[in-house]
Amino acid sequence: MGPNRSSPMPSWHAVTMPAIEVALGDITREQVDAIVNAANESLLGGGGVDGAIHRAAGPQLARAGAAIAPCAPGNAMATPAFNLDPPIRHIIHTVGPRWKGGSHGEAEILTSCYRRSLQLADELGARSVAFPAIATGVYGFPPSRAAQIAVATITSSSTTAVIQVRLVAFDRPTFDHLTAALQEIHSGA
């Protein structure tokens, strides 16, 4: 007996999570629709990945950031990509938590950074996004724990339309932390 063709379609639909890849390199050279900037609240640029993105995008980025700042920790705001090469069209700025020992809501704020960035990517129509290791530089978030939060948040974001996420490490230890976190999720650990 064949399937019952008169039964209504279920009210649910298949949900897919974004494909996640880990890369070692320069986030400003990624082939994605949007890159995420580990910004400070002023959105005027700073050190680390924030400074690298501002240098690559040009001085218009600081002016655009100043016009929409401040950005609270855990939130995200977007600007055009300015001088970054296509296909990058957007820069999503998010402010991570400053590490104060782990008992001041740091994990929740970092989770919010990833979640809000994906929500903003959806609003912008971006289907591919590159993230740096948010808050692991001068903000001092432990890199291994930050990698676990990044991967867990992205893989649990079942409502996003983003289909590809690249976690871009600036050095080998960060790459190793991100790779281990991704392997841990895939192994079900």
C-alpha positions in Angstrom: 0.0 0.0 0.0 1.4 3.4 -1.0 1.5 6.6 1.1 -1.7 8.3 2.0 -1.7 11.3 -0.4 -4.7 12.9 1.2 -3.1 13.5 4.6 -2.1 17.1 5.2 1.5 18.2 5.2 3.0 18.4 8.7 3.1 21.8 10.3 6.8 21.5 11.0 9.7 21.6 8.5 13.2 20.2 8.5 15.6 22.5 10.3 19.3 22.5 9.4 22.1 24.1 11.3 24.8 26.0 9.5 27.8 24.0 8.2 30.8 25.0 10.4 34.4 25.1 9.3 37.5 26.2 11.2 40.1 28.2 9.3 43.5 29.7 10.2 44.1 33.1 8.6 42.9 36.7 8.0 39.2 37.1 8.5 39.2 40.1 6.1 40.0 37.7 3.2 37.2 35.3 3.8 34.8 34.5 1.0 31.6 35.1 2.9 28.7 37.6 2.9 29.5 39.0 6.3 32.3 39.0 8.8 32.0 39.5 12.5 34.2 42.0 14.3 35.2 41.5 17.9 34.6 45.2 18.6 34.8 47.6 21.5 31.7 49.5 22.6 32.7 52.7 20.7 33.0 50.8 17.4 35.9 53.1 16.5 38.5 50.4 16.1 41.1 49.0 18.4 43.7 46.3 18.5 43.7 42.7 17.4 41.0 41.6 14.9 39.2 44.9 15.4 42.2 46.9 14.3 42.8 44.5 11.4 39.3 44.8 10.1 39.3 48.6 10.5 42.6 48.9 8.6 41.3 46.7 5.7 37.9 48.3 5.5 39.2 51.9 5.5 38.5 55.0 7.5 34.8 55.0 6.5 34.3 52.1 8.9 35.2 54.2 12.0 32.9 57.0 10.9 30.0 54.5 10.3 30.7 52.9 13.7 30.7 56.2 15.5 27.3 57.0 14.0 25.7 53.9 15.5 27.7 53.4 18.7 27.7 52.5 21.5 27.2 48.8 21.2 26.6 47.1 24.5 28.4 43.8 25.4 26.5 40.9 24.0 24.7 43.0 21.3 25.5 43.3 17.6 25.3 46.1 15.0 26.1 46.2 11.3 27.9 48.4 8.9 28.7 48.1 5.2 32.0 46.4 4.4 33.5 49.5 2.7 36.9 48.6 1.2 36.7 44.8 1.9 36.7 42.7 -1.2 33.4 41.0 -2.4 31.7 38.9 -1.6 31.9 40.5 1.9 29.1 43.0 2.0 28.6 43.5 5.8 30.6 43.8 9.0 28.7 42.7 12.1 30.2 44.3 15.2 29.7 42.6 18.5 31.2 43.4 21.9 32.3 40.5 24.0 32.6 40.3 27.7 35.7 41.3 29.7 36.8 38.2 31.6 36.4 38.8 35.4 36.8 35.2 36.6 33.7 33.7 35.1 31.1 34.5 37.7 29.9 37.8 36.2 27.8 36.6 33.4 30.7 36.3 30.9 29.5 33.1 29.3 26.0 34.4 28.8 27.3 37.6 27.2 29.6 35.7 24.9 26.7 33.4 23.9 24.6 36.5 23.2 27.4 37.8 20.9 27.1 34.7 18.7 23.3 34.5 18.8 22.8 38.2 18.1 25.4 38.2 15.3 23.5 35.3 13.6 20.2 37.1 14.0 21.6 40.2 12.5 23.1 38.2 9.6 19.6 36.9 8.9 18.2 40.4 8.9 20.9 41.4 6.4 20.2 38.4 4.2 23.7 37.0 4.7 24.0 33.3 4.2 27.6 32.9 5.0 29.4 34.4 8.0 33.0 34.4 9.4 33.5 34.8 13.1 36.7 35.5 15.0 37.4 34.1 18.4 35.3 36.8 20.2 36.7 38.1 23.6 39.8 35.9 23.7 42.3 38.6 23.1 42.7 41.6 25.3 39.3 40.9 26.9 40.9 37.7 28.4 38.2 35.1 27.9 39.8 31.6 28.2 40.1 30.4 24.6 39.1 26.8 25.2 35.9 27.8 26.9 35.2 30.5 24.4 35.6 28.0 21.6 33.1 25.6 23.3 30.6 28.5 23.6 31.0 29.6 20.0 30.4 26.1 18.6 27.6 25.2 21.0 25.8 28.5 20.2 26.1 28.2 16.5 25.1 24.6 16.3 22.0 25.2 18.5 20.9 28.1 16.3 18.2 26.2 14.5 16.3 29.2 13.3 19.0 30.9 11.4 19.0 31.0 7.6 22.8 31.2 7.6 24.1 28.1 5.9 27.8 28.4 6.3 29.9 29.6 9.3 33.6 29.9 9.3 35.4 30.2 12.6 38.6 32.0 11.7 41.5 31.7 14.0 44.4 34.2 14.0 46.9 31.7 15.4 47.5 28.0 15.8 46.4 27.7 19.4 43.1 29.3 18.7 42.6 27.1 15.6 43.3 24.1 17.8 40.8 25.2 20.5 38.1 25.8 17.8 38.8 22.5 16.1 38.6 20.6 19.4 35.3 22.2 20.3 33.8 21.4 16.9 35.0 17.7 17.2 33.6 17.5 20.6 30.1 18.6 19.4 30.3 16.2 16.5 31.3 13.3 18.7 28.4 14.0 21.1 30.7 14.5 24.0 
